[in-house]
Amino acid sequence: DAGVIQSPRHEVTEMGQEVTLRCKLISGHNSLFWYRQTMMRGLELLIYFNNNVPIDDSGMPEDRFSAKMPNASFSTLKIQPSEPRDSAVYFCASTASIGEAFFGQGTRLTVV
Amino acid sequence: AQSVTQPDIHITVSEGASLELRCNYSYGATPYLFWYVQSPGQGLQLLLKYFSGDTLVQGIKGFEAEFKRSQSSFNLRKPSVHWSDAAEYFCAVGDTDKLIFGTGTRLQVFP
């Protein structure tokens, strides 16, 4: 298995534009987590899914953020409209159960 | 609420020296505990985990950690640090079906 795959690796966009980050889970994993990492706040859990169902989205900062899991192997995180303070590295991670979380390499988002 | 505290933001050691990174957790039941390492520009990689049993767990890259329930701690250790160990280290506690991470400790290694 290629592991958790995120795309794009880097994204530069202008303020106000829509941004979509993508994540492909490891086959057989049933939980998916989206994290945001910044120098100021460290690693923050934004939302997580279990068996394609959103379980806890309390970490999503604003209504501008939304996440979907249309099938068992794929998820998107959308920011619309984007703002400069959204600049961060966004990670997704998947697990088979409560145990080892496998992380993607992250998407570095820069909003100018 | 469950939480993880890593009191040291930044640690600097000389290559070959021993290392201990501190982690304290707050959790109501027997926790699942993890240490992850993040190299620059990379995602997080699992170093080791504790679920139950022997309180001293061995991980990859020569790391070990000891679970001490009385101190609510899960400190990470390595007897001799290598320059390639320079990275950021995250302690995490498993809460039902999600992981709660500490704020991380950045390790710098001098030759």
Chai-1 contact restraints between the chains, C-beta under 6 A:
chainA,res_idxA,chainB,res_idxB,connection_type,confidence,min_distance_angstrom,max_distance_angstrom,comment,restraint_id
A,G42,B,T103,contact,1.0,0.0,6.0,A-B,restraint_1
A,G42,B,G104,contact,1.0,0.0,6.0,A-B,restraint_2
A,L43,B,F101,contact,1.0,0.0,6.0,A-B,restraint_3
A,Y48,B,K98,contact,1.0,0.0,6.0,A-B,restraint_4
A,N50,B,D97,contact,1.0,0.0,6.0,A-B,restraint_5
A,F91,B,G43,contact,1.0,0.0,6.0,A-B,restraint_6
A,I98,B,Y32,contact,1.0,0.0,6.0,A-B,restraint_7
A,I98,B,G94,contact,1.0,0.0,6.0,A-B,restraint_8
A,I98,B,D97,contact,1.0,0.0,6.0,A-B,restraint_9
A,E100,B,L46,contact,1.0,0.0,6.0,A-B,restraint_10
A,A101,B,L99,contact,1.0,0.0,6.0,A-B,restraint_11
A,F103,B,G43,contact,1.0,0.0,6.0,A-B,restraint_12
A,F103,B,L44,contact,1.0,0.0,6.0,A-B,restraint_13
A,G104,B,G43,contact,1.0,0.0,6.0,A-B,restraint_14
A,Q105,B,G43,contact,1.0,0.0,6.0,A-B,restraint_15
A,G106,B,G43,contact,1.0,0.0,6.0,A-B,restraint_16
